[in-house]
Amino acid sequence: MIYLDTSVALAHLFADSNAPPPGLWRHSLISSRLLEYEMWTRMHARGAGRSHGEEARALINRVSLLELTPTVLARALEPFPVPVRTLDALHLASIEFLRGRGQPVELASYDQRLVAAGRALGLSVFTL
């Protein structure tokens, strides 16, 4: 299972030069519900809500979304092996929730700070 970070979803949505490989979409994808909020916030900031809204909805529908439960939120309040930003803490707490339930998870992200924090937690990182 691949945990999809918002940086990858946005790179795909906006067809950036570092867009993820097509093979990524053949995997089972999961993310925190946070993905949806981050995507829409970034799209609105770019004025792309109308032009990219349908494609964003389709992408979000391809990803299983994990809710920000009290357990996940509580974990995000605890320290991580390296300093992390708030949204990264929520993503990492979501991944740890999945791993705690025996789910093998790889992180897909272009955010090098998130990747470094994930590696510090012993996460496998999907090669983009």
Secondary structure, DSSP 8 states (H G I E B T S, - for coil): -EEE-HHHHHHHHTT-TT---GGGGGS-EEEETHHHHHHHHHHHHTT-HHHHHHHHHHHHHHSEEE---HHHHHHHTS--SS---HHHHHHHHHHHHHHHTT---EEE-S-HHHHHHHHHTT-EE---
